Amino acid sequence: MTNVKRLFALTLVLVLLVSTMALPAFAAANTTWQNAFADFPVLYQGHSSKGYIKLLQRFLYCYSNDTKAALTKGGGVGIDGGFGQKTEEAVKIFQNDFLYTSNPLVVDGRPGANTWRKIAQQLDASVSGLFRVRNKDDLLYYNVMAYTGATVSTSMYNYTASGAQETGCFDTINLYEYAG
């Protein structure tokens, strides 16, 4: 009887051990595309990576009324691929939303790894082929980026301020795996 109890206890320990080892692998598989955002370049005024800047601007344009207002201040659509004062201000507004959280962002107007990671966490990938963001003010979903395929040669597409799909602006972005 004692051997049976020991065998049962050993089996239970092994099952628990295996299940706890599988959980991190499952979690990592579901956030691979989010982790890839952390590898995006640090952007700043005068930076020339138009694909990344347009992605950032489209996200900020859709994220909230305040970030949209900062991008379009003084006229224009706010999504032009240039990182200037308006984009920097919109980034600061976004970063400020996460200043008093358990994992705060530095409010410097420069999206680095932590800001890109936070942007990825705000994106919804439940619709195949789309990354969407839920506007924090009107609670509607807006398309930020579309993709086709799920390999290193994935094609990426941005959206304009009006919501029309723009092609060919993500030549340098490689998100190698996607949720979906």
Residue pairs with C-beta under 8 A, 6 or more apart in sequence:
28 35
30 179
31 179
32 176
32 177
32 178
32 179
33 120
33 125
33 175
33 177
33 178
33 179
34 117
34 120
34 121
34 123
34 179
35 117
35 120
36 120
36 174
36 175
36 176
36 177
37 116
37 117
37 119
37 120
37 175
38 113
38 114
38 116
38 117
38 120
39 113
39 116
40 52
40 111
40 113
40 116
40 173
41 47
41 49
41 52
42 110
42 111
42 112
42 113
43 49
43 52
43 53
43 56
43 83
43 87
43 110
43 111
44 83
44 88
44 109
44 110
45 83
45 84
45 85
45 87
45 88
46 83
47 53
47 83
49 172
50 81
50 82
50 169
51 81
51 156
51 158
51 169
51 170
51 171
51 172
51 173
52 172
52 173
53 81
53 82
53 83
53 87
54 79
54 80
54 81
54 158
54 166
54 169
55 144
55 145
55 158
55 170
55 173
56 83
56 87
56 91
56 111
56 119
57 71
57 78
57 79
57 80
57 81
57 87
57 90
58 79
58 144
58 145
58 158
58 159
58 160
58 161
59 119
59 122
59 123
59 133
59 144
60 67
60 68
60 70
60 71
60 78
60 87
60 90
60 91
60 94
61 67
61 68
61 71
61 72
61 78
61 79
61 161
62 68
62 133
62 135
62 142
62 144
63 94
63 122
63 133
63 135
63 136
64 93
64 94
64 97
64 135
64 136
64 137
65 135
65 137
65 138
66 93
67 90
67 93
67 94
68 78
68 90
70 86
70 89
70 90
70 93
71 78
71 79
71 86
71 87
71 90
72 78
72 86
73 86
73 89
74 86
77 160
77 161
77 162
78 86
78 90
78 161
79 158
79 160
79 161
81 169
88 109
88 110
89 109
91 109
91 110
91 111
91 115
92 107
92 108
92 109
94 115
94 118
94 119
95 105
95 106
95 107
95 108
95 109
95 115
96 107
97 136
98 104
98 105
98 118
99 105
99 107
103 114
105 114
105 115
105 118
106 114
111 119
122 133
122 134
123 131
123 132
123 133
123 144
124 131
124 132
124 133
124 134
124 141
125 131
125 132
125 178
125 179
125 180
128 180
129 146
129 147
129 148
129 180
130 143
130 145
130 146
130 147
131 143
131 144
131 145
131 146
131 147
132 141
132 142
132 143
132 144
133 141
133 142
133 144
134 140
134 141
134 142
135 141
135 142
142 159
142 163
143 159
143 163
143 165
144 158
144 159
145 156
145 157
145 158
145 159
145 170
146 156
146 157
146 159
146 165
147 154
147 155
147 156
147 157
147 175
147 178
148 154
148 155
148 157
149 155
150 177
150 178
150 180
151 176
152 174
152 176
154 174
154 175
154 176
154 178
155 170
156 169
156 170
156 173
156 175
157 165
157 166
157 167
157 169
157 170
158 165
158 166
158 169
158 170
159 165
159 166
160 166
